Amino acid sequence: MLWAGIASSSADPLISNVRVSQRPGTNFVDVYYNLSGSGPNGATVSVELSDNRGTSYDLPITWLSGHVGNGVPDGTNRYLVWNAGSDRPSSFSTAMRLRLTAVDSPPIPEAFALIPAGPFSMGRTSGDTDSDAPSVTVTVSAFYMGKYEVTKALWDDVRLWGIMNGYTDLRTGTAKSANHPVTKITWFDALKWCNARSQKEGLKPPYLSNNSVLKTGFANTSTDRTANGYRLPTEAEWEKAARGGVSGKRYPWGTDTITHSQANHYATGTSFGNLSGDLGYHPTYALGDRPQTSPVGSFAPNGYGLYDMAGNVTEWCRDWYGDIYGQIRTDPRGASTGTLRVTRGGSWISTAYSCRAAQRGADYPTDAYDGSGFRLARNSTP
């Protein structure tokens, strides 16, 4: 595929110095540009495609990642990649043009934080030796991440609506109280609940079974990655969000140490930076029956404004557990098959080891545990 050039247009904010090249020997097209004049929520950058030298820009272009969509920050050398082979297979033309446009991004959805596009250092750090998490640079597109783990109150509200609208087998779930995270829900429950909340709010649900919206059962699922509804984060998205914009540190607050003043976890020994000694369960929340969770938001947020990214409950991710580090390192989506689904972040029963941002957990998607919950993500690309 041959690219003859690129055109750019913008209002305010301003796109300038656009550069494009096809990656040698591949179908990937790399685009660099400068962005200035964005509003407080960054810019929404869109890309359009023409095959007639810019007479019209009406061809579908769907496989984009990097600095595209909502929340792109000002700066030089903003970067996005287009998988031209996916959108335009077997096309060869000297008349192709890409057009970039930028407008001020809309407000961030309530109770969500915008995780900006760009690269981050994913995997083990600080001398840790996780064999399944080598340190690599991964680029993730911008997306929205829930500030809090899903609470029992929110779970119950959506579950009730779901039961009346075809979601017949959503578990009741367990929680200490309404403002604690819901636990004892399976990975499949989380997917179906995401669909239910999406439909309840008039959004497009992302999870499908046999090309229909997943509502019941444990059938094989597929994901509509263009849907604007609620979903689970990918593993790479989760880790980028957990790190809060800080690289090279074990924990979401940007240090290599952990204490009971920072997270609800099980403190024992001194390994992996535990500074709370052998206190065991968090003394404030180790009361009554399991689970010994804490109310969401009980501890300080990380640099992206996210709470409880370490401890409280482990969080389901979309991916199969497997090797993601040998994949393309732009928006990796996990192993193609597997038996276990990824969990991240550790829980109230986890030691310091499992609360690290790099630590990878996994559970069977049909099992439910009193240490497992989830938080929501949403696409930021309109």
Backbone hydrogen bonds in HBPLUS format (Angstrom, degrees):
<---DONOR---> <-ACCEPTOR-->    atom                        ^
c    i                          cat <-CA-CA->   ^        H-A-AA   ^      H-
h    n   atom  resd res      DA  || num        DHA   H-A  angle D-A-AA Bond
n    s   type  num  typ     dist DA aas  dist angle  dist       angle   num
A0007-ALA N   A0098-LEU O   2.94 MM  91  5.95 150.6  2.03 155.9 165.5     1
A0009-SER N   A0100-LEU O   3.02 MM  91  6.00 171.1  2.03 161.1 163.3     2
A0014-LEU N   A0036-SER O   2.77 MM  22  5.28 163.0  1.80 154.9 160.7     3
A0036-SER N   A0014-LEU O   3.01 MM  22  5.28 150.5  2.10 144.7 153.4     4
A0016-SER N   A0034-ASN O   3.02 MM  18  5.14 156.0  2.08 137.9 142.8     5
A0034-ASN N   A0016-SER O   2.84 MM  18  5.14 168.6  1.85 159.8 158.6     6
A0019-ARG N   A0032-TYR O   2.76 MM  13  5.10 160.3  1.79 153.3 156.0     7
A0032-TYR N   A0019-ARG O   2.83 MM  13  5.10 163.0  1.85 150.4 156.2     8
A0021-SER N   A0030-ASP O   2.99 MM   9  5.46 149.4  2.09 151.3 159.4     9
A0030-ASP N   A0021-SER O   2.85 MM   9  5.46 156.6  1.90 174.2 166.2    10
A0023-ARG N   A0028-PHE O   2.78 MM   5  5.55 166.6  1.80 163.1 167.9    11
A0026-THR N   A0023-ARG O   3.06 MM   3  5.61 150.1  2.15 149.5 146.0    12
A0084-ALA N   A0027-ASN O   2.91 MM  57  5.43 125.0  2.22 160.3 162.5    13
A0029-VAL N   A0082-TRP O   2.81 MM  53  5.06 162.9  1.84 151.2 157.2    14
A0082-TRP N   A0029-VAL O   2.88 MM  53  5.06 161.1  1.92 146.2 152.6    15
A0031-VAL N   A0080-LEU O   2.93 MM  49  5.35 164.9  1.95 167.9 165.1    16
A0080-LEU N   A0031-VAL O   2.98 MM  49  5.35 155.4  2.04 151.5 157.4    17
A0033-TYR N   A0078-ARG O   2.96 MM  45  5.22 147.4  2.07 139.3 146.5    18
A0078-ARG N   A0033-TYR O   2.69 MM  45  5.22 143.8  1.81 178.5 168.2    19
A0035-LEU N   A0075-GLY O   2.90 MM  40  5.35 164.1  1.92 152.3 157.7    20
A0075-GLY N   A0035-LEU O   2.88 MM  40  5.35 160.6  1.92 140.5 144.4    21
A0042-GLY N   A0039-GLY O   3.06 MM   3  5.28 160.3  2.10 118.9 119.1    22
A0105-SER N   A0042-GLY O   2.95 MM  63  5.63 172.3  1.96 141.0 138.4    23
A0043-ALA N   A0072-VAL O   2.90 MM  29  5.01 164.0  1.93 135.8 140.0    24
A0072-VAL N   A0043-ALA O   2.90 MM  29  5.01 159.0  1.95 153.7 146.9    25
A0044-THR N   A0103-VAL O   2.67 MM  59  5.33 167.1  1.69 164.0 168.8    26
A0103-VAL N   A0044-THR O   3.15 MM  59  5.33 150.4  2.24 133.3 141.4    27
A0045-VAL N   A0069-GLY O   2.99 MM  24  5.00 152.0  2.07 131.5 127.7    28
A0069-GLY N   A0045-VAL O   2.83 MM  24  5.00 169.8  1.84 143.9 144.5    29
A0046-SER N   A0101-THR O   2.93 MM  55  5.34 159.6  1.97 147.8 154.5    30
A0101-THR N   A0046-SER O   3.04 MM  55  5.34 158.2  2.09 145.4 150.2    31
A0048-GLU N   A0099-ARG O   2.88 MM  51  5.09 153.9  1.95 143.9 152.6    32
A0099-ARG N   A0048-GLU O   2.95 MM  51  5.09 157.7  2.00 139.1 143.6    33
A0059-LEU N   A0049-LEU O   3.33 MM  10  5.40 168.0  2.34 153.1 149.6    34
A0050-SER N   A0097-ARG O   2.91 MM  47  5.07 155.5  1.97 156.3 157.4    35
A0097-ARG N   A0050-SER O   2.92 MM  47  5.07 152.7  2.00 139.7 140.8    36
A0055-THR N   A0052-ASN O   3.35 MM   3  5.71 160.1  2.39 109.4 114.8    37
A0053-ARG N   A0095-ALA O   2.87 MM  42  4.70 156.1  1.93 145.3 143.0    38
A0083-ASN N   A0063-TRP O   3.16 MM  20  5.60 161.0  2.20 151.6 157.5    39
A0065-SER N   A0081-VAL O   3.14 MM  16  5.59 145.0  2.27 150.0 159.3    40
A0081-VAL N   A0065-SER O   2.92 MM  16  5.59 158.1  1.97 154.1 160.0    41
A0068-VAL N   A0066-GLY O   2.89 MM   2  5.68 129.0  2.16 110.5  94.9    42
A0067-HIS N   A0079-TYR O   2.66 MM  12  5.40 175.3  1.66 149.6 150.5    43
A0070-ASN N   A0380-SER O   3.23 MM 310  5.23 156.9  2.29 110.0 116.4    44
A0086-SER N   A0083-ASN O   3.08 MM   3  5.52 142.4  2.22 107.5 117.5    45
A0087-ASP N   A0083-ASN O   3.35 MM   4  6.79 159.7  2.40 151.5 156.0    46
A0088-ARG N   A0084-ALA O   2.69 MM   4  5.47 160.7  1.72 152.8 159.2    47
A0091-SER N   A0088-ARG O   3.36 MM   3  5.67 145.5  2.49 136.0 129.3    48
A0112-PHE N   A0109-PRO O   3.13 MM   3  5.60 141.3  2.29 141.3 137.3    49
A0147-LYS N   A0111-ALA O   2.92 MM  36  5.64 175.7  1.92 142.4 142.9    50
A0113-ALA N   A0145-MET O   2.83 MM  32  5.38 155.2  1.89 148.9 156.2    51
A0145-MET N   A0113-ALA O   2.90 MM  32  5.38 161.2  1.93 154.3 160.3    52
A0115-ILE N   A0143-PHE O   2.80 MM  28  5.44 173.3  1.80 177.4 179.2    53
A0143-PHE N   A0115-ILE O   3.14 MM  28  5.44 151.2  2.23 142.9 151.7    54
A0118-GLY N   A0140-VAL O   2.99 MM  22  5.64 146.3  2.11 147.7 157.8    55
A0140-VAL N   A0118-GLY O   3.13 MM  22  5.64 166.7  2.15 136.2 133.7    56
A0120-PHE N   A0138-VAL O   2.82 MM  18  5.59 140.3  1.97 146.9 158.5    57
A0138-VAL N   A0120-PHE O   2.95 MM  18  5.59 164.0  1.98 165.2 166.2    58
A0122-MET N   A0136-VAL O   2.78 MM  14  5.42 156.1  1.84 173.9 174.5    59
A0136-VAL N   A0122-MET O   2.87 MM  14  5.42 159.2  1.92 157.6 164.2    60
A0124-ARG N   A0133-ALA O   2.83 MM   9  5.68 175.8  1.83 155.8 154.6    61
A0128-ASP N   A0125-THR O   2.99 MM   3  5.62 168.7  2.00 125.9 128.8    62
A0133-ALA N   A0130-ASP O   3.37 MM   3  5.39 167.1  2.39 105.5 107.5    63
A0139-THR N   A0329-ARG O   2.83 MM 190  6.20 168.3  1.84 159.7 162.3    64
A0331-ASP N   A0139-THR O   2.74 MM 192  6.12 163.3  1.77 171.8 173.0    65
A0144-TYR N   A0378-ARG O   2.88 MM 234  5.02 171.9  1.89 157.5 158.0    66
A0378-ARG N   A0144-TYR O   2.93 MM 234  5.02 147.2  2.04 138.3 139.8    67
A0146-GLY N   A0376-LEU O   2.76 MM 230  5.07 163.4  1.78 158.9 153.9    68
A0307-TYR N   A0147-LYS O   2.90 MM 160  5.82 175.0  1.91 155.9 157.6    69
A0150-VAL N   A0374-PHE O   2.93 MM 224  6.08 168.4  1.94 157.9 160.8    70
A0182-VAL N   A0150-VAL O   3.02 MM  32  6.35 159.5  2.06 148.6 151.0    71
A0155-TRP N   A0151-THR O   2.90 MM   4  6.11 163.2  1.93 149.7 155.3    72
A0152-LYS N   A0180-HIS O   2.98 MM  28  6.23 146.8  2.09 178.0 169.9    73
A0156-ASP N   A0152-LYS O   2.87 MM   4  5.98 166.4  1.88 151.3 154.2    74
A0153-ALA N   A0178-ALA O   3.06 MM  25  4.69 154.4  2.13 139.6 131.6    75
A0157-ASP N   A0153-ALA O   3.14 MM   4  6.32 158.5  2.18 144.6 150.1    76
A0158-VAL N   A0154-LEU O   3.13 MM   4  6.35 170.8  2.13 158.9 159.6    77
A0159-ARG N   A0155-TRP O   2.81 MM   4  5.86 159.5  1.85 153.8 161.0    78
A0160-LEU N   A0156-ASP O   2.98 MM   4  6.04 159.9  2.02 147.5 151.4    79
A0161-TRP N   A0157-ASP O   3.38 MM   4  6.65 159.9  2.42 140.2 145.1    80
A0162-GLY N   A0158-VAL O   2.80 MM   4  6.03 157.9  1.84 151.7 159.0    81
A0163-ILE N   A0159-ARG O   2.86 MM   4  6.11 158.4  1.90 156.3 159.9    82
A0165-ASN N   A0162-GLY O   2.87 MM   3  4.96 156.0  1.92 106.5 114.3    83
A0167-TYR N   A0162-GLY O   2.81 MM   5  4.80 158.0  1.86 145.1 137.9    84
A0174-THR N   A0183-THR O   2.90 MM   9  5.08 154.2  1.97 133.3 137.7    85
A0183-THR N   A0174-THR O   2.73 MM   9  5.08 153.0  1.80 150.9 158.5    86
A0180-HIS N   A0177-SER O   3.09 MM   3  5.48 164.9  2.12 119.2 121.0    87
A0296-VAL N   A0179-ASN O   3.06 MM 117  6.42 159.4  2.11 160.6 161.2    88
A0184-LYS N   A0369-TYR O   2.75 MM 185  4.50 143.5  1.88 151.2 139.3    89
A0190-ALA N   A0186-THR O   3.04 MM   4  6.39 155.6  2.10 146.6 152.4    90
A0187-TRP N   A0365-PRO O   3.14 MM 178  4.69 130.3  2.39 120.9 133.7    91
A0191-LEU N   A0187-TRP O   3.08 MM   4  6.45 155.7  2.14 148.9 154.9    92
A0192-LYS N   A0188-PHE O   2.98 MM   4  6.21 171.2  1.99 156.3 158.3    93
A0193-TRP N   A0189-ASP O   2.84 MM   4  5.97 158.3  1.89 152.5 159.1    94
A0194-CYS N   A0190-ALA O   2.95 MM   4  6.13 153.7  2.02 145.0 152.0    95
A0195-ASN N   A0191-LEU O   3.04 MM   4  6.40 158.5  2.09 150.8 156.1    96
A0196-ALA N   A0192-LYS O   2.89 MM   4  6.18 158.1  1.94 147.6 153.9    97
A0197-ARG N   A0193-TRP O   2.87 MM   4  6.13 167.3  1.88 158.3 160.2    98
A0198-SER N   A0194-CYS O   2.96 MM   4  6.10 157.1  2.02 146.5 153.6    99
A0199-GLN N   A0195-ASN O   2.93 MM   4  6.21 166.4  1.95 157.1 159.4   100
A0200-LYS N   A0196-ALA O   2.86 MM   4  6.00 159.4  1.90 151.7 158.3   101
A0201-GLU N   A0197-ARG O   3.09 MM   4  6.23 143.0  2.24 144.0 151.5   102
A0201-GLU N   A0198-SER O   3.22 MM   3  5.37 130.2  2.48  97.9 110.1   103
A0203-LEU N   A0198-SER O   2.72 MM   5  4.73 161.8  1.76 152.4 146.1   104
A0202-GLY N   A0199-GLN O   3.11 MM   3  4.98 167.1  2.13 105.3 108.3   105
A0229-GLY N   A0204-LYS O   3.01 MM  25  4.96 122.5  2.35 155.5 146.5   106
A0224-ASP N   A0206-PRO O   2.68 MM  18  4.80 169.7  1.69 150.5 153.9   107
A0214-LEU N   A0207-TYR O   3.02 MM   7  5.75 175.8  2.02 135.2 135.4   108
A0208-LEU N   A0222-SER O   2.88 MM  14  5.18 173.4  1.88 151.9 153.6   109
A0222-SER N   A0208-LEU O   2.93 MM  14  5.18 153.3  2.00 138.7 144.8   110
A0209-SER N   A0212-SER O   2.69 MM   3  5.29 156.1  1.75 155.2 163.6   111
A0212-SER N   A0209-SER O   3.07 MM   3  5.29 158.9  2.12 108.6 115.3   112
A0227-ALA N   A0224-ASP O   3.17 MM   3  5.65 165.1  2.19 115.1 119.7   113
A0231-ARG N   A0377-ALA O   2.94 MM 146  5.23 150.0  2.03 151.9 154.1   114
A0377-ALA N   A0231-ARG O   2.75 MM 146  5.23 148.0  1.86 155.8 158.8   115
A0318-ARG N   A0233-PRO O   2.94 MM  85  5.93 165.5  1.96 148.0 152.0   116
A0238-TRP N   A0234-THR O   2.89 MM   4  6.12 161.0  1.92 150.1 155.6   117
A0239-GLU N   A0235-GLU O   3.03 MM   4  6.32 165.0  2.06 151.0 153.9   118
A0240-LYS N   A0236-ALA O   2.98 MM   4  6.19 164.6  2.00 152.2 156.7   119
A0241-ALA N   A0237-GLU O   2.95 MM   4  6.12 169.4  1.96 155.7 158.7   120
A0242-ALA N   A0238-TRP O   2.83 MM   4  6.03 156.9  1.88 151.7 159.0   121
A0243-ARG N   A0239-GLU O   3.04 MM   4  6.18 151.0  2.13 148.9 154.5   122
A0244-GLY N   A0241-ALA O   3.21 MM   3  5.51 149.4  2.30 105.3 114.0   123
A0246-VAL N   A0243-ARG O   3.04 MM   3  5.57 168.3  2.06 122.5 126.2   124
A0357-ALA N   A0250-ARG O   2.80 MM 107  5.88 173.5  1.80 177.0 177.3   125
A0251-TYR N   A0255-THR O   3.11 MM   4  5.76 168.9  2.13 174.8 177.5   126
A0254-GLY N   A0251-TYR O   2.92 MM   3  5.65 163.3  1.95 129.7 132.0   127
A0258-ILE N   A0273-GLY O   2.93 MM  15  5.89 156.1  1.99 134.8 134.0   128
A0275-LEU N   A0258-ILE O   2.91 MM  17  6.01 169.5  1.92 168.4 167.6   129
A0262-GLN N   A0259-THR O   3.01 MM   3  5.50 163.1  2.04 113.7 119.1   130
A0312-ASN N   A0264-ASN O   3.00 MM  48  5.20 155.5  2.07 151.1 147.2   131
A0266-TYR N   A0350-SER O   2.72 MM  84  5.25 163.8  1.74 146.1 147.2   132
A0267-ALA N   A0280-GLY O   2.85 MM  13  4.59 163.3  1.87 127.0 121.8   133
A0280-GLY N   A0267-ALA O   2.79 MM  13  4.59 150.8  1.87 144.4 143.2   134
A0274-ASN N   A0271-SER O   3.35 MM   3  6.02 161.9  2.39 118.3 121.8   135
A0285-TYR N   A0282-HIS O   3.08 MM   3  5.61 136.3  2.28 113.2 124.1   136
A0286-ALA N   A0282-HIS O   2.94 MM   4  5.78 130.6  2.19 161.7 176.6   137
A0302-ASN N   A0306-LEU O   2.95 MM   4  5.48 152.0  2.03 141.6 147.6   138
A0305-GLY N   A0302-ASN O   2.93 MM   3  5.30 163.2  1.95 117.3 121.7   139
A0311-GLY N   A0345-GLY O   2.84 MM  34  6.04 157.0  1.89 154.9 154.4   140
A0313-VAL N   A0311-GLY O   3.01 MM   2  5.69 121.0  2.37 111.5  95.6   141
A0348-TRP N   A0312-ASN O   3.04 MM  36  4.51 139.6  2.21 118.3 107.0   142
A0314-THR N   A0371-GLY O   2.83 MM  57  6.20 157.5  1.88 166.9 161.8   143
A0373-GLY N   A0314-THR O   2.74 MM  59  5.91 166.7  1.75 169.0 171.2   144
A0315-GLU N   A0344-ARG O   2.87 MM  29  5.25 162.8  1.90 147.1 152.9   145
A0344-ARG N   A0315-GLU O   3.00 MM  29  5.25 145.9  2.11 129.6 139.7   146
A0316-TRP N   A0373-GLY O   3.09 MM  57  6.52 154.1  2.16 150.2 151.8   147
A0317-CYS N   A0342-VAL O   2.91 MM  25  5.35 151.7  1.99 158.9 151.6   148
A0342-VAL N   A0319-ASP O   3.02 MM  23  5.79 165.1  2.05 156.5 159.8   149
A0321-TYR N   A0340-LEU O   2.79 MM  19  5.53 163.4  1.82 146.3 144.9   150
A0327-GLN N   A0324-ILE O   3.37 MM   3  5.46 160.3  2.41 100.9 106.5   151
A0341-ARG N   A0363-ASP O   2.82 MM  22  5.56 165.5  1.84 162.9 157.9   152
A0363-ASP N   A0341-ARG O   2.98 MM  22  5.56 153.8  2.05 151.6 156.4   153
A0343-THR N   A0361-GLY O   2.91 MM  18  4.75 164.7  1.93 110.4 112.6   154
A0361-GLY N   A0343-THR O   2.98 MM  18  4.75 149.6  2.08 166.3 156.6   155
A0350-SER N   A0347-SER O   3.02 MM   3  5.06 165.3  2.04 109.0 113.5   156
A0354-SER N   A0351-THR O   3.11 MM   3  5.70 125.9  2.42 112.0 122.7   157
A0355-CYS N   A0352-ALA O   3.07 MM   3  5.15 147.9  2.18 104.1 113.9   158
A0359-GLN N   A0356-ARG O   3.27 MM   3  5.42 147.8  2.38 102.8 111.6   159
A0367-ASP N   A0364-TYR O   3.09 MM   3  5.47 167.5  2.11 117.3 121.0   160
A0372-SER N   A0369-TYR O   3.38 MM   3  5.37 170.0  2.39 104.9 106.8   161
